[in-house]
Amino acid sequence: MGTWFDHHLYSLVASLGRMFHKPWATALTIGVMAVAITLPLGLWAALGNIERFTGSVQQARQISLFLKPAVALDRARALADELRGRADVAALELRTPEQGMQELREHSGLGEAISAVEGNPLPSVLIVSPKGDEAMLAASLKNLPEVDVVQHDAGWRERLDSWLRFGVRLAWVLAILLGLGALLVVGNTVRLDIQSRREEIAVLQQLGATDGFIRRPFLYLGLSYGLVAGAIALALLTAADQALRDPLADLARSYGSSFTLRGFDLRQAAAIVFGSGLLGWIGAGLVTGHYLRQTRPIS
């Protein structure tokens, strides 16, 4: 067991030594891998934040019922109480004409012009938060005799959901293609290292060394490439998150939202680095296994 552990430790140290012995080639390999890992992860992170943002905007599902001007405020309150008792209504808010006029004065920038208007032409508005299918609820509320206009624009939500589904599919395609690219980069680098040590490998094979013994240093080399590339990819994504966080927060505040970007947590970060290391390990294992099968001495 001690010999087995010593050889693993030696293989790891030797792989790191070969990486530092060729700094430019190592930097190029790691850089290409890091970019290949960063692109799909960045797309996934962006899609996750967009989906979180759309899910946090409850107004996207709300239905606004503009009552007829002739409907008195008492009847509007009674209608609100009736609708709150429906099973397909999660919540309901009554916005009186006075409240609507006050909001116009405060937020429209037309306070003086509004003050010059005699009376209050605004109707009572019921803001309904649906429970379940909002399209079906909107269709049923449209038939109420007190309702003048039903405002429910769900088309943009459906289009956004379609774009999100497309984005997730695109992220998977990019992940597969760029993952294969990362495998090829590691495989080519390990292949060049194998070619430079083919005489040493031939001697080890003649002395009876197992394929596992010969393959082990190259596996650790691929693993090292992957781990470092994963750490750099995570650093790039973190830097992008920090660069975009404050401007996006300012933009969200201008729309009355407290939305902020959310990066990767510790578990996700560890999974990224581990997955990148596994990618490098697999790439090195495939190339080394192929070479050893071709050069294995025939007994």
Salt bridges, closest charged atoms under 4 A:
ASP74 OD1 - ARG77 NH1 3.60
ASP81 OD1 - ARG84 NH1 2.86
GLU82 OE2 - ARG75 NH1 3.22
ASP88 OD2 - ARG86 NH2 2.94
GLU93 OE2 - ARG95 NH2 3.68
GLU103 OE1 - ARG95 NH1 3.58
GLU106 OE1 - HIS107 NE2 3.85
GLU134 OE1 - ARG61 NH2 3.06
GLU134 OE2 - ARG157 NE 3.91
GLU146 OE2 - ARG75 NH2 2.68
ASP193 OD2 - ARG18 NE 3.22
GLU200 OE2 - ARG197 NH2 2.83
ASP211 OD2 - ARG296 NH2 2.63
ASP241 OD2 - ARG245 NH2 2.39
ASP250 OD1 - ARG253 NH2 2.08
